[in-house]
């Protein structure tokens, strides 16, 4: 009876060793590890003025292009109105070329008709050559006057057109500045941090909030040079998100980026070959179901 008990104890110890060994292997059954990251954008002010509204909160979901705030733009709007008045003033001074040369054209037409009449009389010997010369001289003077008037009026018209165009460009610049006084989300994502509040003064470049696309996250993992021959861009791999203890979730990942330069192994990162000093960073994208958070530990298994 005693021998049988010893054998049972030996078998139990043996099974325990197998279980512990298998568990130990399972814990390290990965090709690389890393941490999850996301595309983060720090939205800064593009205008100067007091923040009239900034309606967002940390954790809020935003759509791309969604209006979330506005910066005071009264002075810009008044400048736009002033420029529009200046354009109206310039346009009112624009010459009506046809009306201003109408009299000279009428005189020229009359002299040309008179020349035709005198030429007919001269053929009938009812007029003199001097009369025809006087009419031709008058026509030449009128033609030079008309050319001078047209040149002056065209130059004035072009100058006013240039002034008007310059003012329109200034208005377009102000309209662009006015549009930048409306704060928008550049991407669809989640607000991670809010740096300003309504009532504060905003200047160009001042951070307002940070938003990240948490729906499409990626694992930044590191592979040794020996593993490079087993991975390529677009390759599907298995990604495990570690939630602590034995709680893990599996995701289908795709290698979207492989660094072309090696670097020393980060202290917080493990690779399959822990003795390797140089590794290559990669990005493995996954579709987040809402459970994966930025900075969470993850593992990669090459299919």
C-alpha positions in Angstrom: 0.0 0.0 0.0 2.9 2.3 0.8 4.6 1.6 -2.5 1.5 2.4 -4.4 1.2 5.8 -2.6 4.8 6.7 -3.5 4.1 5.9 -7.2 1.0 8.1 -7.1 3.0 10.9 -5.6 5.7 10.5 -8.3 3.1 10.6 -11.1 1.4 13.7 -9.6 4.8 15.5 -9.4 5.5 14.5 -12.9 2.2 15.8 -14.2 2.7 19.0 -12.3 6.1 19.5 -13.9 4.6 18.9 -17.3 1.8 21.4 -16.6 4.2 24.1 -15.3 6.6 23.5 -18.3 3.8 23.7 -20.8 2.4 26.9 -19.1 5.9 28.4 -19.2 6.2 27.7 -22.9 2.8 29.1 -23.6 3.6 32.3 -21.9 6.5 32.8 -24.2 4.9 31.4 -27.4 5.2 34.6 -29.4 7.6 36.0 -32.0 7.7 39.6 -30.9 6.0 42.0 -28.5 5.3 45.6 -28.2 2.7 48.2 -27.2 -0.4 49.5 -29.0 -0.4 52.9 -30.5 -2.8 55.0 -32.5 -2.7 58.0 -34.9 -2.9 61.0 -32.6 -3.4 64.6 -33.8 -2.9 67.7 -31.6 -5.3 70.3 -32.9 -3.9 73.8 -32.5 -5.4 77.2 -33.0 -5.1 78.7 -36.5 -6.4 82.1 -35.4 -5.8 84.8 -32.8 -8.6 85.9 -30.4 -10.7 84.9 -27.5 -12.2 81.3 -27.6 -15.9 81.8 -27.7 -16.8 78.1 -27.5 -15.0 74.8 -27.3 -17.7 72.2 -26.9 -15.9 68.9 -26.4 -14.9 66.7 -23.5 -12.3 64.0 -23.0 -13.6 60.7 -24.3 -16.0 62.3 -26.7 -16.3 60.8 -30.2 -15.8 63.3 -33.1 -16.4 63.0 -36.8 -13.9 64.3 -39.4 -14.6 68.0 -40.0 -17.0 68.3 -37.1 -17.3 71.8 -35.7 -16.3 71.8 -32.0 -15.4 75.4 -31.3 -15.1 79.0 -32.5 -12.6 81.9 -32.0 -13.7 85.5 -31.9 -13.6 86.9 -35.5 -15.4 90.2 -35.2 -12.3 92.3 -36.2 -11.7 90.1 -39.2 -15.3 90.5 -40.3 -15.1 94.3 -40.0 -11.9 94.3 -42.1 -13.7 92.3 -44.7 -16.6 94.8 -44.8 -14.1 97.7 -45.2 -12.4 95.9 -48.2 -15.8 95.3 -49.8 -16.5 99.1 -49.5 -13.2 99.8 -51.1 -14.0 97.5 -54.0 -17.3 99.4 -54.5 -15.4 102.7 -54.5 -13.0 101.4 -57.1 -15.7 100.0 -59.3 -17.6 103.4 -59.2 -14.5 105.0 -60.7 -14.2 102.5 -63.5 -14.5 104.5 -66.8 -17.2 103.7 -69.4 -14.9 103.7 -72.4 -17.7 103.5 -75.0 -19.5 106.5 -73.6 -16.4 108.7 -73.2 -15.2 108.2 -76.7 -18.6 108.3 -78.3 -18.3 112.0 -79.2 -14.9 111.7 -80.8 -16.2 108.7 -82.8 -19.2 110.7 -84.0 -17.0 113.6 -85.1 -14.7 111.1 -86.9 -17.6 109.5 -88.7 -19.0 112.9 -89.7 -15.6 113.9 -91.2 -15.3 110.7 -93.1 -18.7 111.2 -94.6 -17.7 114.8 -95.5 -14.5 113.4 -97.2 -16.6 111.1 -99.3 -18.9 114.0 -100.4 -15.9 116.2 -101.3 -14.2 113.4 -103.3 -17.4 113.1 -105.3 -17.6 116.9 -105.9 -13.9 116.9 -106.8 -14.6 114.4 -109.5 -17.3 116.6 -110.8 -14.9 119.6 -110.5 -17.3 121.2 -108.0 -14.8 121.2 -105.2 -11.1 122.1 -104.7 -8.2 119.9 -103.6 -7.7 122.2 -100.6 -11.1 121.2 -99.3 -10.2 117.5 -99.5 -6.8 118.1 -97.8 -8.5 120.0 -95.0 -10.9 117.1 -94.4 -8.1 114.5 -94.5 -6.2 116.6 -91.9 -9.2 116.8 -89.7 -9.7 113.1 -89.9 -6.1 112.4 -89.0 -6.3 114.7 -85.9 -9.5 113.0 -84.7 -8.0 109.5 -85.2 -5.0 110.5 -83.1 -7.3 112.0 -80.4 -9.4 108.8 -80.4 -6.3 106.6 -80.0 -5.0 108.8 -77.1 -8.4 108.7 -75.4 -8.6 104.9 -75.8 -5.0 104.4 -74.4 -5.7 106.6 -71.4 -9.1 105.0 -70.6 -7.7 101.5 -71.1 -4.8 102.2 -68.8 -7.2 103.6 -66.2 -9.5 100.6 -66.6 -6.6 98.2 -66.2 -5.3 100.0 -63.2 -8.7 99.9 -61.5 -9.0 96.3 -62.4 -5.7 95.5 -60.7 -6.7 97.5 -57.6 -10.0 95.6 -57.5 -8.2 92.2 -57.9 -5.8 93.1 -55.1 -8.7 93.9 -52.8 -10.5 90.7 -53.8 -7.3 88.7 -52.9 -7.2 90.4 -49.5 -10.9 89.5 -49.0 -10.1 85.9 -49.9 -7.3 85.9 -47.3 -9.6 87.2 -44.6 -12.2 84.7 -45.6 -9.6 82.0 -45.1 -8.7 83.4 -41.7 -12.4 83.5 -40.8 -12.8 79.9 -41.8 -9.8 79.0 -39.5 -11.6 80.7 -36.6 -14.0 77.7 -36.6 -12.3 74.8 -34.8 -12.9 71.4 -36.5 -11.8 67.9 -35.8 -9.3 66.8 -38.5 -10.0 63.1 -38.2 -12.7 60.8 -36.9 -11.6 59.8 -33.4 -11.8 60.1 -29.7 -10.8 63.2 -27.7 -7.8 62.2 -25.5 -7.0 65.5 -23.9 -8.4 69.1 -23.8 -5.9 71.9 -23.4 -8.1 75.0 -23.5 -11.4 76.3 -22.4 -13.9 78.9 -23.6 -12.9 82.4 -22.5 -9.2 81.8 -22.8 -7.1 83.7 -25.4 -6.0 81.7 -28.4 -2.9 82.4 -30.5 -1.8 80.7 -33.6 -0.2 77.4 -32.7 -1.7 77.1 -29.2 -2.8 73.5 -28.6 -6.6 73.1 -28.1 -7.2 69.4 -27.8 -5.8 66.0 -28.9 -7.8 63.5 -30.8 -6.8 59.9 -31.8 -8.3 57.3 -34.1 -8.9 54.5 -31.7 -10.9 52.4 -34.2 -7.7 51.7 -36.2 -4.9 51.0 -33.8 -1.6 49.3 -34.5 1.0 47.4 -32.5 4.5 48.6 -32.6 6.5 45.4 -32.4 10.2 44.7 -32.8 11.7 41.8 -34.8 15.3 40.6 -34.9 17.3 40.5 -38.2 16.9 36.7 -38.2 13.1 37.2 -38.3 13.1 39.6 -41.2 13.1 36.8 -43.7 9.7 35.6 -42.3 7.8 38.9 -42.5 6.8 41.2 -45.3 4.4 44.1 -45.9 0.8 43.2 -46.1 1.4 39.9 -44.3 -1.4 38.7 -42.0 -0.3 37.8 -38.4 -2.0 37.0 -35.1 -2.0 39.8 -32.5 -2.8 39.2 -28.8 -3.8 42.0 -26.5 -2.7 41.3 -22.9 -5.3 42.5 -20.4 -3.4 41.1 -17.4 -3.3 37.6 -15.8 -4.5 35.1 -18.4 -7.0 37.5 -20.0 -6.0 37.9 -23.6 -7.8 38.7 -26.8 -6.8 37.6 -30.3 -7.0 39.9 -33.3 -6.2 39.5 -37.0 -3.4 41.9 -37.8 -1.6 43.1 -40.9 2.0 44.3 -41.2 1.7 47.8 -42.6 5.3 49.1 -42.0 8.8 47.7 -41.5 11.6 50.1 -40.6 14.5 50.2 -43.0 16.9 50.9 -40.1 17.8 48.8 -37.1 17.9 50.1 -33.5 18.8 48.8 -30.1 16.2 46.8 -28.3 14.0 49.0 -26.1 14.2 47.9 -22.5 10.5 47.4 -22.2 10.3 45.2 -25.3 10.9 41.4 -25.5 11.7 39.5 -28.7 11.9 35.9 -29.5 15.7 36.1 -29.2 16.3 38.1 -26.1 20.0 38.1 -26.8 19.7 40.2 -29.9 20.9 43.7 -29.5 19.6 45.2 -32.8 15.9 44.9 -33.9 13.6 46.4 -36.5 10.5 48.2 -35.6 7.2 47.3 -37.4 3.6 48.4 -37.3 0.9 45.9 -37.2 -2.6 47.3 -37.7 -5.8 45.8 -36.3 -9.4 46.7 -36.2 -10.2 47.7 -32.6 -13.4 46.4 -31.0 -13.1 49.0 -28.3 -11.2 46.9 -25.8 -7.6 47.7 -26.9 -6.2 50.9 -25.3 -3.2 53.0 -26.2 0.0 51.7 -24.4 -1.4 48.2 -23.8 1.0 45.3 -24.0 0.6 43.0 -27.1 2.2 40.0 -28.6 2.7 38.9 -32.2 2.6 35.4 -33.6 3.6 34.9 -37.2 1.1 32.7 -39.0 
